[in-house]
Amino acid sequence: MALDPLFRKIAGNVKADPTNERFRRLKLSNAKFLERVWNNEQLQMLMLAAGWVVEESGEAVVLPETADTNILWDLVNEMDPQPAAQAPVAPSPVAAAAASRAAAAASTAPAPASSAACAPGGGSSASKRAKVASGEEAVLAERQKVLDKIKREKAEKRRIKAQMQADRVNQQHREIRASHAQLPEGGGTRLNRFSDIGVDLNKGGG
């Protein structure tokens, strides 16, 4: 599978200079990154599986300091292996050794002679396909974990916000009820006697 050169460059930059914040924080306002990498579901999935996360503000995608900077580069080389000369940065010793062993095995491998090697599902091609499929399943599972975590965090924020709004409404209702309780019935002074309105029944008429 051929990956976008920009995606390979992102992985190579982080591996070559892991402490450079410019390489660990990619703005979503960058049209090239957004169109060629982040809007590509498979490439976004690989980044999430490698530990990249979307900032809470939604402005950028970042690789936390605790994340392994080699994961994305290893995934790139697994999905789209290239000769070391074409890589944007020098490969790690582990990757170089793996590439060397693969090249040696390819040059010395005998032609298939047994029926088992030619049988459906057998041989190196089937093994490679199975390995790739297994890797993709692992990436999908990891991406789903990341997405589920993001959903849970958003749901919790919504719940807290709704609870705060409900608390404010309840407080307002309590204040209104308290103010009403301080007033006598009728909303004013209670009138129980004629004298309350200035009439003296003890005085005679005329």
KAQUIZI-V327377 format. One line per field, one symbol per residue. psi: psi as a letter, one per 30 degrees, with the letter a starting at -180 (. if undefined). A space follows every 10 residues. Layout:
psi->???
This chain:
psi->kklkeeeeee eeeeeeiffj feffjjkffj eeeeefdefj eeeeeeeeff fklklefgfl kljlffljff eeeeeefeei klkeffkflk lleeeeeeee eeeeeeffkl kkflfeffkk flleeeeeee eeeeeeeeee eeeeeeeeee eeeeeeeeee eeeeeeeeee eeeeeeeeee ffklkfgakk jfleffggkj ffkll.
